[in-house]
Amino acid sequence: MDTPDAFPEPLPGADGAGAPGPAADDGTPPGCRLIRCRLCGRPLTGADSRRTGLGPSCDAKLHPAPPDIRTRRHEVEQEPLPGT
């Protein structure tokens, strides 16, 4: 536990220090500090991902899209309408 990477990074704004860190080589926008996904630990680069603390794939695992209602439709046999 001697390395600084052994401790998890606090959520944005939790420590009160808003100073941006140096630009990293992991795709983080310059002038922004490194924020990692709370589920898998990968670096987050998108503004929405950085705000929520979850990457797109982890967010999709926790909040799956609702099923499409069109997939539940089925054909029903019906008598033809009179006059057609």
PDB file of N, CA, C and O in Angstrom:
ATOM      1  N   MET A   1       0.817  -1.181   0.000  1.00  0.00           N
ATOM      2  CA  MET A   1       0.000   0.000   0.000  1.00  0.00           C
ATOM      3  C   MET A   1       0.872   1.260   0.000  1.00  0.00           C
ATOM      4  O   MET A   1       0.415   2.331   0.398  1.00  0.00           O
ATOM      5  N   ASP A   2       2.124   1.131  -0.446  1.00  0.00           N
ATOM      6  CA  ASP A   2       3.013   2.289  -0.475  1.00  0.00           C
ATOM      7  C   ASP A   2       2.831   3.133  -1.721  1.00  0.00           C
ATOM      8  O   ASP A   2       3.255   4.288  -1.752  1.00  0.00           O
ATOM      9  N   THR A   3       2.204   2.573  -2.753  1.00  0.00           N
ATOM     10  CA  THR A   3       2.057   3.314  -4.000  1.00  0.00           C
ATOM     11  C   THR A   3       0.801   4.184  -3.940  1.00  0.00           C
ATOM     12  O   THR A   3      -0.174   3.800  -3.294  1.00  0.00           O
ATOM     13  N   PRO A   4       0.801   5.339  -4.594  1.00  0.00           N
ATOM     14  CA  PRO A   4      -0.388   6.194  -4.578  1.00  0.00           C
ATOM     15  C   PRO A   4      -1.557   5.603  -5.354  1.00  0.00           C
ATOM     16  O   PRO A   4      -2.698   6.016  -5.143  1.00  0.00           O
ATOM     17  N   ASP A   5      -1.305   4.642  -6.252  1.00  0.00           N
ATOM     18  CA  ASP A   5      -2.381   4.030  -7.032  1.00  0.00           C
ATOM     19  C   ASP A   5      -3.169   3.008  -6.216  1.00  0.00           C
ATOM     20  O   ASP A   5      -4.201   2.521  -6.677  1.00  0.00           O
ATOM     21  N   ALA A   6      -2.700   2.675  -5.010  1.00  0.00           N
ATOM     22  CA  ALA A   6      -3.374   1.680  -4.200  1.00  0.00           C
ATOM     23  C   ALA A   6      -4.681   2.212  -3.630  1.00  0.00           C
ATOM     24  O   ALA A   6      -5.566   1.427  -3.292  1.00  0.00           O
ATOM     25  N   PHE A   7      -4.821   3.530  -3.518  1.00  0.00           N
ATOM     26  CA  PHE A   7      -6.025   4.118  -2.957  1.00  0.00           C
ATOM     27  C   PHE A   7      -6.946   4.579  -4.072  1.00  0.00           C
ATOM     28  O   PHE A   7      -6.475   5.161  -5.050  1.00  0.00           O
ATOM     29  N   PRO A   8      -8.253   4.335  -3.955  1.00  0.00           N
ATOM     30  CA  PRO A   8      -9.168   4.787  -5.003  1.00  0.00           C
ATOM     31  C   PRO A   8      -9.256   6.302  -5.038  1.00  0.00           C
ATOM     32  O   PRO A   8      -9.147   6.971  -4.011  1.00  0.00           O
ATOM     33  N   GLU A   9      -9.453   6.826  -6.231  1.00  0.00           N
ATOM     34  CA  GLU A   9      -9.554   8.271  -6.391  1.00  0.00           C
ATOM     35  C   GLU A   9     -10.941   8.735  -5.955  1.00  0.00           C
ATOM     36  O   GLU A   9     -11.931   8.099  -6.317  1.00  0.00           O
ATOM     37  N   PRO A  10     -11.046   9.829  -5.187  1.00  0.00           N
ATOM     38  CA  PRO A  10     -12.363  10.296  -4.739  1.00  0.00           C
ATOM     39  C   PRO A  10     -13.187  10.821  -5.907  1.00  0.00           C
ATOM     40  O   PRO A  10     -12.657  11.136  -6.972  1.00  0.00           O
ATOM     41  N   LEU A  11     -14.486  10.909  -5.686  1.00  0.00           N
ATOM     42  CA  LEU A  11     -15.381  11.430  -6.708  1.00  0.00           C
ATOM     43  C   LEU A  11     -15.078  12.894  -6.981  1.00  0.00           C
ATOM     44  O   LEU A  11     -14.526  13.576  -6.118  1.00  0.00           O
ATOM     45  N   PRO A  12     -15.432  13.398  -8.180  1.00  0.00           N
ATOM     46  CA  PRO A  12     -15.143  14.793  -8.505  1.00  0.00           C
ATOM     47  C   PRO A  12     -15.811  15.736  -7.512  1.00  0.00           C
ATOM     48  O   PRO A  12     -16.995  15.592  -7.205  1.00  0.00           O
ATOM     49  N   GLY A  13     -15.046  16.697  -7.015  1.00  0.00           N
ATOM     50  CA  GLY A  13     -15.568  17.703  -6.100  1.00  0.00           C
ATOM     51  C   GLY A  13     -15.647  17.234  -4.662  1.00  0.00           C
ATOM     52  O   GLY A  13     -16.020  18.025  -3.796  1.00  0.00           O
ATOM     53  N   ALA A  14     -15.316  15.987  -4.364  1.00  0.00           N
ATOM     54  CA  ALA A  14     -15.432  15.472  -3.006  1.00  0.00           C
ATOM     55  C   ALA A  14     -14.318  15.987  -2.109  1.00  0.00           C
ATOM     56  O   ALA A  14     -14.520  16.150  -0.906  1.00  0.00           O
ATOM     57  N   ASP A  15     -13.132  16.247  -2.683  1.00  0.00           N
ATOM     58  CA  ASP A  15     -12.010  16.676  -1.853  1.00  0.00           C
ATOM     59  C   ASP A  15     -11.887  18.195  -1.773  1.00  0.00           C
ATOM     60  O   ASP A  15     -11.070  18.701  -1.004  1.00  0.00           O
ATOM     61  N   GLY A  16     -12.674  18.925  -2.545  1.00  0.00           N
ATOM     62  CA  GLY A  16     -12.647  20.381  -2.490  1.00  0.00           C
ATOM     63  C   GLY A  16     -11.549  20.996  -3.331  1.00  0.00           C
ATOM     64  O   GLY A  16     -11.564  22.208  -3.548  1.00  0.00           O
ATOM     65  N   ALA A  17     -10.611  20.225  -3.807  1.00  0.00           N
ATOM     66  CA  ALA A  17      -9.533  20.764  -4.634  1.00  0.00           C
ATOM     67  C   ALA A  17      -9.963  20.678  -6.091  1.00  0.00           C
ATOM     68  O   ALA A  17     -10.073  19.584  -6.645  1.00  0.00           O
ATOM     69  N   GLY A  18     -10.202  21.802  -6.700  1.00  0.00           N
ATOM     70  CA  GLY A  18     -10.665  21.800  -8.079  1.00  0.00           C
ATOM     71  C   GLY A  18      -9.565  22.072  -9.074  1.00  0.00           C
ATOM     72  O   GLY A  18      -9.842  22.378 -10.234  1.00  0.00           O
ATOM     73  N   ALA A  19      -8.328  21.967  -8.650  1.00  0.00           N
ATOM     74  CA  ALA A  19      -7.211  22.248  -9.543  1.00  0.00           C
ATOM     75  C   ALA A  19      -7.070  21.126 -10.558  1.00  0.00           C
ATOM     76  O   ALA A  19      -6.993  19.959 -10.174  1.00  0.00           O
ATOM     77  N   PRO A  20      -7.035  21.453 -11.845  1.00  0.00           N
ATOM     78  CA  PRO A  20      -6.866  20.417 -12.856  1.00  0.00           C
ATOM     79  C   PRO A  20      -5.465  19.849 -12.812  1.00  0.00           C
ATOM     80  O   PRO A  20      -4.499  20.549 -12.508  1.00  0.00           O
ATOM     81  N   GLY A  21      -5.372  18.573 -13.118  1.00  0.00           N
ATOM     82  CA  GLY A  21      -4.074  17.907 -13.116  1.00  0.00           C
ATOM     83  C   GLY A  21      -3.409  18.031 -14.474  1.00  0.00           C
ATOM     84  O   GLY A  21      -3.991  18.583 -15.407  1.00  0.00           O
ATOM     85  N   PRO A  22      -2.196  17.521 -14.588  1.00  0.00           N
ATOM     86  CA  PRO A  22      -1.501  17.570 -15.871  1.00  0.00           C
ATOM     87  C   PRO A  22      -2.159  16.646 -16.877  1.00  0.00           C
ATOM     88  O   PRO A  22      -2.840  15.691 -16.504  1.00  0.00           O
ATOM     89  N   ALA A  23      -1.954  16.932 -18.154  1.00  0.00           N
ATOM     90  CA  ALA A  23      -2.523  16.114 -19.216  1.00  0.00           C
ATOM     91  C   ALA A  23      -1.876  14.732 -19.179  1.00  0.00           C
ATOM     92  O   ALA A  23      -0.661  14.609 -19.024  1.00  0.00           O
ATOM     93  N   ALA A  24      -2.685  13.711 -19.319  1.00  0.00           N
ATOM     94  CA  ALA A  24      -2.178  12.341 -19.289  1.00  0.00           C
ATOM     95  C   ALA A  24      -2.189  11.757 -20.696  1.00  0.00           C
ATOM     96  O   ALA A  24      -2.798  12.320 -21.606  1.00  0.00           O
ATOM     97  N   ASP A  25      -1.513  10.626 -20.867  1.00  0.00           N
ATOM     98  CA  ASP A  25      -1.445   9.967 -22.161  1.00  0.00           C
ATOM     99  C   ASP A  25      -2.582   8.967 -22.345  1.00  0.00           C
ATOM    100  O   ASP A  25      -2.547   8.186 -23.295  1.00  0.00           O
ATOM    101  N   ASP A  26      -3.588   8.962 -21.471  1.00  0.00           N
ATOM    102  CA  ASP A  26      -4.658   7.973 -21.546  1.00  0.00           C
ATOM    103  C   ASP A  26      -5.900   8.485 -22.257  1.00  0.00           C
ATOM    104  O   ASP A  26      -6.943   7.836 -22.183  1.00  0.00           O
ATOM    105  N   GLY A  27      -5.836   9.615 -22.940  1.00  0.00           N
ATOM    106  CA  GLY A  27      -6.987  10.133 -23.660  1.00  0.00           C
ATOM    107  C   GLY A  27      -7.786  11.148 -22.872  1.00  0.00           C
ATOM    108  O   GLY A  27      -8.780  11.669 -23.377  1.00  0.00           O
ATOM    109  N   THR A  28      -7.379  11.447 -21.644  1.00  0.00           N
ATOM    110  CA  THR A  28      -8.076  12.449 -20.840  1.00  0.00           C
ATOM    111  C   THR A  28      -7.867  13.819 -21.472  1.00  0.00           C
ATOM    112  O   THR A  28      -6.752  14.143 -21.880  1.00  0.00           O
ATOM    113  N   PRO A  29      -8.929  14.632 -21.560  1.00  0.00           N
ATOM    114  CA  PRO A  29      -8.762  15.964 -22.140  1.00  0.00           C
ATOM    115  C   PRO A  29      -7.707  16.768 -21.380  1.00  0.00           C
ATOM    116  O   PRO A  29      -7.606  16.641 -20.160  1.00  0.00           O
ATOM    117  N   PRO A  30      -6.916  17.595 -22.078  1.00  0.00           N
ATOM    118  CA  PRO A  30      -5.886  18.367 -21.396  1.00  0.00           C
ATOM    119  C   PRO A  30      -6.506  19.325 -20.384  1.00  0.00           C
ATOM    120  O   PRO A  30      -7.550  19.924 -20.639  1.00  0.00           O
ATOM    121  N   GLY A  31      -5.855  19.460 -19.245  1.00  0.00           N
ATOM    122  CA  GLY A  31      -6.337  20.351 -18.205  1.00  0.00           C
ATOM    123  C   GLY A  31      -7.344  19.707 -17.279  1.00  0.00           C
ATOM    124  O   GLY A  31      -7.811  20.357 -16.345  1.00  0.00           O
ATOM    125  N   CYS A  32      -7.698  18.446 -17.504  1.00  0.00           N
ATOM    126  CA  CYS A  32      -8.653  17.739 -16.648  1.00  0.00           C
ATOM    127  C   CYS A  32      -7.916  16.666 -15.864  1.00  0.00           C
ATOM    128  O   CYS A  32      -6.964  16.059 -16.354  1.00  0.00           O
ATOM    129  N   ARG A  33      -8.370  16.446 -14.646  1.00  0.00           N
ATOM    130  CA  ARG A  33      -7.710  15.393 -13.876  1.00  0.00           C
ATOM    131  C   ARG A  33      -8.306  14.047 -14.251  1.00  0.00           C
ATOM    132  O   ARG A  33      -9.424  13.975 -14.762  1.00  0.00           O
ATOM    133  N   LEU A  34      -7.574  13.007 -14.001  1.00  0.00           N
ATOM    134  CA  LEU A  34      -7.961  11.653 -14.363  1.00  0.00           C
ATOM    135  C   LEU A  34      -9.118  11.180 -13.493  1.00  0.00           C
ATOM    136  O   LEU A  34      -9.027  11.200 -12.265  1.00  0.00           O
ATOM    137  N   ILE A  35     -10.200  10.759 -14.125  1.00  0.00           N
ATOM    138  CA  ILE A  35     -11.340  10.176 -13.430  1.00  0.00           C
ATOM    139  C   ILE A  35     -11.532   8.785 -14.000  1.00  0.00           C
ATOM    140  O   ILE A  35     -11.552   8.600 -15.216  1.00  0.00           O
ATOM    141  N   ARG A  36     -11.674   7.810 -13.119  1.00  0.00           N
ATOM    142  CA  ARG A  36     -11.818   6.420 -13.544  1.00  0.00           C
ATOM    143  C   ARG A  36     -13.245   5.937 -13.326  1.00  0.00           C
ATOM    144  O   ARG A  36     -13.964   6.445 -12.466  1.00  0.00           O
ATOM    145  N   CYS A  37     -13.641   4.947 -14.123  1.00  0.00           N
ATOM    146  CA  CYS A  37     -14.963   4.338 -14.020  1.00  0.00           C
ATOM    147  C   CYS A  37     -15.091   3.673 -12.654  1.00  0.00           C
ATOM    148  O   CYS A  37     -14.170   2.994 -12.200  1.00  0.00           O
ATOM    149  N   ARG A  38     -16.222   3.867 -12.007  1.00  0.00           N
ATOM    150  CA  ARG A  38     -16.438   3.297 -10.678  1.00  0.00           C
ATOM    151  C   ARG A  38     -16.634   1.789 -10.726  1.00  0.00           C
ATOM    152  O   ARG A  38     -16.516   1.124  -9.697  1.00  0.00           O
ATOM    153  N   LEU A  39     -16.932   1.234 -11.905  1.00  0.00           N
ATOM    154  CA  LEU A  39     -17.182  -0.199 -12.003  1.00  0.00           C
ATOM    155  C   LEU A  39     -15.944  -0.970 -12.468  1.00  0.00           C
ATOM    156  O   LEU A  39     -15.560  -1.967 -11.857  1.00  0.00           O
ATOM    157  N   CYS A  40     -15.324  -0.502 -13.552  1.00  0.00           N
ATOM    158  CA  CYS A  40     -14.197  -1.260 -14.115  1.00  0.00           C
ATOM    159  C   CYS A  40     -12.839  -0.590 -13.914  1.00  0.00           C
ATOM    160  O   CYS A  40     -11.807  -1.248 -14.041  1.00  0.00           O
ATOM    161  N   GLY A  41     -12.822   0.705 -13.605  1.00  0.00           N
ATOM    162  CA  GLY A  41     -11.563   1.384 -13.340  1.00  0.00           C
ATOM    163  C   GLY A  41     -10.881   1.980 -14.554  1.00  0.00           C
ATOM    164  O   GLY A  41      -9.781   2.518 -14.427  1.00  0.00           O
ATOM    165  N   ARG A  42     -11.496   1.906 -15.736  1.00  0.00           N
ATOM    166  CA  ARG A  42     -10.881   2.502 -16.923  1.00  0.00           C
ATOM    167  C   ARG A  42     -10.967   4.023 -16.859  1.00  0.00           C
ATOM    168  O   ARG A  42     -11.890   4.556 -16.242  1.00  0.00           O
ATOM    169  N   PRO A  43     -10.038   4.729 -17.475  1.00  0.00           N
ATOM    170  CA  PRO A  43     -10.107   6.202 -17.504  1.00  0.00           C
ATOM    171  C   PRO A  43     -11.305   6.670 -18.320  1.00  0.00           C
ATOM    172  O   PRO A  43     -11.594   6.111 -19.379  1.00  0.00           O
ATOM    173  N   LEU A  44     -12.001   7.691 -17.832  1.00  0.00           N
ATOM    174  CA  LEU A  44     -13.165   8.242 -18.516  1.00  0.00           C
ATOM    175  C   LEU A  44     -12.763   9.503 -19.262  1.00  0.00           C
ATOM    176  O   LEU A  44     -12.047  10.347 -18.723  1.00  0.00           O
ATOM    177  N   THR A  45     -13.226   9.635 -20.517  1.00  0.00           N
ATOM    178  CA  THR A  45     -12.865  10.797 -21.318  1.00  0.00           C
ATOM    179  C   THR A  45     -14.067  11.645 -21.693  1.00  0.00           C
ATOM    180  O   THR A  45     -13.916  12.860 -21.822  1.00  0.00           O
ATOM    181  N   GLY A  46     -15.231  11.087 -21.873  1.00  0.00           N
ATOM    182  CA  GLY A  46     -16.414  11.838 -22.270  1.00  0.00           C
ATOM    183  C   GLY A  46     -16.978  12.643 -21.107  1.00  0.00           C
ATOM    184  O   GLY A  46     -16.867  12.238 -19.950  1.00  0.00           O
ATOM    185  N   ALA A  47     -17.587  13.795 -21.423  1.00  0.00           N
ATOM    186  CA  ALA A  47     -18.118  14.671 -20.385  1.00  0.00           C
ATOM    187  C   ALA A  47     -19.234  13.977 -19.601  1.00  0.00           C
ATOM    188  O   ALA A  47     -19.271  14.068 -18.374  1.00  0.00           O
ATOM    189  N   ASP A  48     -20.145  13.286 -20.294  1.00  0.00           N
ATOM    190  CA  ASP A  48     -21.231  12.598 -19.598  1.00  0.00           C
ATOM    191  C   ASP A  48     -20.691  11.459 -18.736  1.00  0.00           C
ATOM    192  O   ASP A  48     -21.155  11.249 -17.615  1.00  0.00           O
ATOM    193  N   SER A  49     -19.722  10.734 -19.256  1.00  0.00           N
ATOM    194  CA  SER A  49     -19.140   9.637 -18.491  1.00  0.00           C
ATOM    195  C   SER A  49     -18.419  10.166 -17.260  1.00  0.00           C
ATOM    196  O   SER A  49     -18.532   9.589 -16.178  1.00  0.00           O
ATOM    197  N   ARG A  50     -17.688  11.246 -17.415  1.00  0.00           N
ATOM    198  CA  ARG A  50     -16.974  11.838 -16.281  1.00  0.00           C
ATOM    199  C   ARG A  50     -17.957  12.365 -15.242  1.00  0.00           C
ATOM    200  O   ARG A  50     -17.686  12.296 -14.043  1.00  0.00           O
ATOM    201  N   ARG A  51     -19.085  12.885 -15.688  1.00  0.00           N
ATOM    202  CA  ARG A  51     -20.086  13.419 -14.756  1.00  0.00           C
ATOM    203  C   ARG A  51     -20.737  12.303 -13.947  1.00  0.00           C
ATOM    204  O   ARG A  51     -20.932  12.445 -12.740  1.00  0.00           O
ATOM    205  N   THR A  52     -21.078  11.184 -14.609  1.00  0.00           N
ATOM    206  CA  THR A  52     -21.759  10.092 -13.916  1.00  0.00           C
ATOM    207  C   THR A  52     -20.798   9.147 -13.214  1.00  0.00           C
ATOM    208  O   THR A  52     -21.188   8.453 -12.274  1.00  0.00           O
ATOM    209  N   GLY A  53     -19.540   9.110 -13.659  1.00  0.00           N
ATOM    210  CA  GLY A  53     -18.565   8.210 -13.052  1.00  0.00           C
ATOM    211  C   GLY A  53     -18.609   6.805 -13.618  1.00  0.00           C
ATOM    212  O   GLY A  53     -17.982   5.897 -13.071  1.00  0.00           O
ATOM    213  N   LEU A  54     -19.348   6.610 -14.716  1.00  0.00           N
ATOM    214  CA  LEU A  54     -19.433   5.304 -15.361  1.00  0.00           C
ATOM    215  C   LEU A  54     -19.156   5.436 -16.848  1.00  0.00           C
ATOM    216  O   LEU A  54     -19.618   6.380 -17.489  1.00  0.00           O
ATOM    217  N   GLY A  55     -18.407   4.496 -17.396  1.00  0.00           N
ATOM    218  CA  GLY A  55     -18.180   4.476 -18.829  1.00  0.00           C
ATOM    219  C   GLY A  55     -19.417   3.998 -19.566  1.00  0.00           C
ATOM    220  O   GLY A  55     -20.337   3.476 -18.935  1.00  0.00           O
ATOM    221  N   PRO A  56     -19.471   4.160 -20.895  1.00  0.00           N
ATOM    222  CA  PRO A  56     -20.657   3.771 -21.648  1.00  0.00           C
ATOM    223  C   PRO A  56     -21.005   2.290 -21.525  1.00  0.00           C
ATOM    224  O   PRO A  56     -22.181   1.948 -21.406  1.00  0.00           O
ATOM    225  N   SER A  57     -20.019   1.415 -21.552  1.00  0.00           N
ATOM    226  CA  SER A  57     -20.317  -0.019 -21.472  1.00  0.00           C
ATOM    227  C   SER A  57     -20.785  -0.408 -20.069  1.00  0.00           C
ATOM    228  O   SER A  57     -21.687  -1.234 -19.934  1.00  0.00           O
ATOM    229  N   CYS A  58     -20.197   0.166 -19.036  1.00  0.00           N
ATOM    230  CA  CYS A  58     -20.623  -0.145 -17.663  1.00  0.00           C
ATOM    231  C   CYS A  58     -21.997   0.458 -17.379  1.00  0.00           C
ATOM    232  O   CYS A  58     -22.805  -0.147 -16.673  1.00  0.00           O
ATOM    233  N   ASP A  59     -22.264   1.629 -17.915  1.00  0.00           N
ATOM    234  CA  ASP A  59     -23.574   2.244 -17.735  1.00  0.00           C
ATOM    235  C   ASP A  59     -24.650   1.389 -18.409  1.00  0.00           C
ATOM    236  O   ASP A  59     -25.751   1.244 -17.876  1.00  0.00           O
ATOM    237  N   ALA A  60     -24.336   0.822 -19.579  1.00  0.00           N
ATOM    238  CA  ALA A  60     -25.291  -0.042 -20.273  1.00  0.00           C
ATOM    239  C   ALA A  60     -25.536  -1.333 -19.494  1.00  0.00           C
ATOM    240  O   ALA A  60     -26.630  -1.893 -19.561  1.00  0.00           O
ATOM    241  N   LYS A  61     -24.530  -1.814 -18.755  1.00  0.00           N
ATOM    242  CA  LYS A  61     -24.724  -3.009 -17.935  1.00  0.00           C
ATOM    243  C   LYS A  61     -25.661  -2.728 -16.762  1.00  0.00           C
ATOM    244  O   LYS A  61     -26.494  -3.566 -16.418  1.00  0.00           O
ATOM    245  N   LEU A  62     -25.528  -1.560 -16.154  1.00  0.00           N
ATOM    246  CA  LEU A  62     -26.347  -1.222 -14.992  1.00  0.00           C
ATOM    247  C   LEU A  62     -27.725  -0.709 -15.368  1.00  0.00           C
ATOM    248  O   LEU A  62     -28.680  -0.903 -14.615  1.00  0.00           O
ATOM    249  N   HIS A  63     -27.848  -0.056 -16.520  1.00  0.00           N
ATOM    250  CA  HIS A  63     -29.112   0.517 -16.966  1.00  0.00           C
ATOM    251  C   HIS A  63     -29.398   0.070 -18.397  1.00  0.00           C
ATOM    252  O   HIS A  63     -29.218   0.851 -19.331  1.00  0.00           O
ATOM    253  N   PRO A  64     -29.842  -1.182 -18.584  1.00  0.00           N
ATOM    254  CA  PRO A  64     -30.091  -1.657 -19.953  1.00  0.00           C
ATOM    255  C   PRO A  64     -31.262  -0.921 -20.590  1.00  0.00           C
ATOM    256  O   PRO A  64     -32.163  -0.450 -19.896  1.00  0.00           O
ATOM    257  N   ALA A  65     -31.243  -0.829 -21.895  1.00  0.00           N
ATOM    258  CA  ALA A  65     -32.309  -0.165 -22.635  1.00  0.00           C
ATOM    259  C   ALA A  65     -33.598  -0.978 -22.496  1.00  0.00           C
ATOM    260  O   ALA A  65     -33.555  -2.207 -22.441  1.00  0.00           O
ATOM    261  N   PRO A  66     -34.741  -0.294 -22.440  1.00  0.00           N
ATOM    262  CA  PRO A  66     -36.007  -1.031 -22.345  1.00  0.00           C
ATOM    263  C   PRO A  66     -36.257  -1.829 -23.620  1.00  0.00           C
ATOM    264  O   PRO A  66     -35.780  -1.451 -24.689  1.00  0.00           O
ATOM    265  N   PRO A  67     -36.999  -2.927 -23.518  1.00  0.00           N
ATOM    266  CA  PRO A  67     -37.260  -3.724 -24.719  1.00  0.00           C
ATOM    267  C   PRO A  67     -38.121  -2.938 -25.701  1.00  0.00           C
ATOM    268  O   PRO A  67     -38.979  -2.149 -25.306  1.00  0.00           O
ATOM    269  N   ASP A  68     -37.878  -3.166 -26.962  1.00  0.00           N
ATOM    270  CA  ASP A  68     -38.632  -2.483 -28.009  1.00  0.00           C
ATOM    271  C   ASP A  68     -40.023  -3.099 -28.088  1.00  0.00           C
ATOM    272  O   ASP A  68     -40.163  -4.315 -28.226  1.00  0.00           O
ATOM    273  N   ILE A  69     -41.033  -2.271 -28.002  1.00  0.00           N
ATOM    274  CA  ILE A  69     -42.405  -2.779 -27.990  1.00  0.00           C
ATOM    275  C   ILE A  69     -42.765  -3.430 -29.324  1.00  0.00           C
ATOM    276  O   ILE A  69     -43.642  -4.293 -29.370  1.00  0.00           O
ATOM    277  N   ARG A  70     -42.109  -3.034 -30.392  1.00  0.00           N
ATOM    278  CA  ARG A  70     -42.424  -3.606 -31.705  1.00  0.00           C
ATOM    279  C   ARG A  70     -42.031  -5.067 -31.804  1.00  0.00           C
ATOM    280  O   ARG A  70     -42.553  -5.778 -32.662  1.00  0.00           O
ATOM    281  N   THR A  71     -41.132  -5.537 -30.958  1.00  0.00           N
ATOM    282  CA  THR A  71     -40.716  -6.936 -31.022  1.00  0.00           C
ATOM    283  C   THR A  71     -41.770  -7.855 -30.429  1.00  0.00           C
ATOM    284  O   THR A  71     -41.713  -9.066 -30.640  1.00  0.00           O
ATOM    285  N   ARG A  72     -42.744  -7.301 -29.681  1.00  0.00           N
ATOM    286  CA  ARG A  72     -43.764  -8.129 -29.053  1.00  0.00           C
ATOM    287  C   ARG A  72     -45.008  -8.286 -29.921  1.00  0.00           C
ATOM    288  O   ARG A  72     -45.945  -8.970 -29.509  1.00  0.00           O
ATOM    289  N   ARG A  73     -45.053  -7.689 -31.089  1.00  0.00           N
ATOM    290  CA  ARG A  73     -46.216  -7.803 -31.962  1.00  0.00           C
ATOM    291  C   ARG A  73     -46.233  -9.159 -32.643  1.00  0.00           C
ATOM    292  O   ARG A  73     -45.184  -9.748 -32.902  1.00  0.00           O
ATOM    293  N   HIS A  74     -47.411  -9.642 -32.927  1.00  0.00           N
ATOM    294  CA  HIS A  74     -47.541 -10.908 -33.641  1.00  0.00           C
ATOM    295  C   HIS A  74     -48.759 -10.830 -34.559  1.00  0.00           C
ATOM    296  O   HIS A  74     -49.673 -10.034 -34.345  1.00  0.00           O
ATOM    297  N   GLU A  75     -48.744 -11.666 -35.571  1.00  0.00           N
ATOM    298  CA  GLU A  75     -49.831 -11.688 -36.545  1.00  0.00           C
ATOM    299  C   GLU A  75     -51.025 -12.453 -35.973  1.00  0.00           C
ATOM    300  O   GLU A  75     -50.858 -13.476 -35.308  1.00  0.00           O
ATOM    301  N   VAL A  76     -52.213 -11.954 -36.235  1.00  0.00           N
ATOM    302  CA  VAL A  76     -53.446 -12.590 -35.785  1.00  0.00           C
ATOM    303  C   VAL A  76     -54.300 -12.866 -37.003  1.00  0.00           C
ATOM    304  O   VAL A  76     -54.475 -11.998 -37.858  1.00  0.00           O
ATOM    305  N   GLU A  77     -54.832 -14.078 -37.083  1.00  0.00           N
ATOM    306  CA  GLU A  77     -55.730 -14.398 -38.203  1.00  0.00           C
ATOM    307  C   GLU A  77     -57.045 -13.673 -37.983  1.00  0.00           C
ATOM    308  O   GLU A  77     -57.603 -13.688 -36.886  1.00  0.00           O
ATOM    309  N   GLN A  78     -57.528 -13.042 -39.036  1.00  0.00           N
ATOM    310  CA  GLN A  78     -58.729 -12.237 -38.942  1.00  0.00           C
ATOM    311  C   GLN A  78     -59.549 -12.431 -40.207  1.00  0.00           C
ATOM    312  O   GLN A  78     -59.006 -12.550 -41.305  1.00  0.00           O
ATOM    313  N   GLU A  79     -60.864 -12.460 -40.036  1.00  0.00           N
ATOM    314  CA  GLU A  79     -61.728 -12.577 -41.206  1.00  0.00           C
ATOM    315  C   GLU A  79     -61.689 -11.259 -41.984  1.00  0.00           C
ATOM    316  O   GLU A  79     -61.549 -10.192 -41.387  1.00  0.00           O
ATOM    317  N   PRO A  80     -61.811 -11.331 -43.308  1.00  0.00           N
ATOM    318  CA  PRO A  80     -61.767 -10.092 -44.084  1.00  0.00           C
ATOM    319  C   PRO A  80     -62.986  -9.213 -43.761  1.00  0.00           C
ATOM    320  O   PRO A  80     -64.067  -9.716 -43.455  1.00  0.00           O
ATOM    321  N   LEU A  81     -62.791  -7.935 -43.834  1.00  0.00           N
ATOM    322  CA  LEU A  81     -63.867  -6.986 -43.580  1.00  0.00           C
ATOM    323  C   LEU A  81     -64.883  -7.048 -44.709  1.00  0.00           C
ATOM    324  O   LEU A  81     -64.505  -7.224 -45.867  1.00  0.00           O
ATOM    325  N   PRO A  82     -66.159  -6.907 -44.396  1.00  0.00           N
ATOM    326  CA  PRO A  82     -67.174  -6.956 -45.449  1.00  0.00           C
ATOM    327  C   PRO A  82     -67.029  -5.765 -46.381  1.00  0.00           C
ATOM    328  O   PRO A  82     -66.697  -4.661 -45.951  1.00  0.00           O
ATOM    329  N   GLY A  83     -67.282  -6.000 -47.656  1.00  0.00           N
ATOM    330  CA  GLY A  83     -67.220  -4.935 -48.651  1.00  0.00           C
ATOM    331  C   GLY A  83     -65.841  -4.731 -49.249  1.00  0.00           C
ATOM    332  O   GLY A  83     -65.655  -3.820 -50.057  1.00  0.00           O
ATOM    333  N   THR A  84     -64.871  -5.552 -48.876  1.00  0.00           N
ATOM    334  CA  THR A  84     -63.547  -5.369 -49.467  1.00  0.00           C
ATOM    335  C   THR A  84     -63.197  -6.488 -50.404  1.00  0.00           C
ATOM    336  O   THR A  84     -62.113  -6.488 -50.988  1.00  0.00           O
TER     337      THR A  84
END
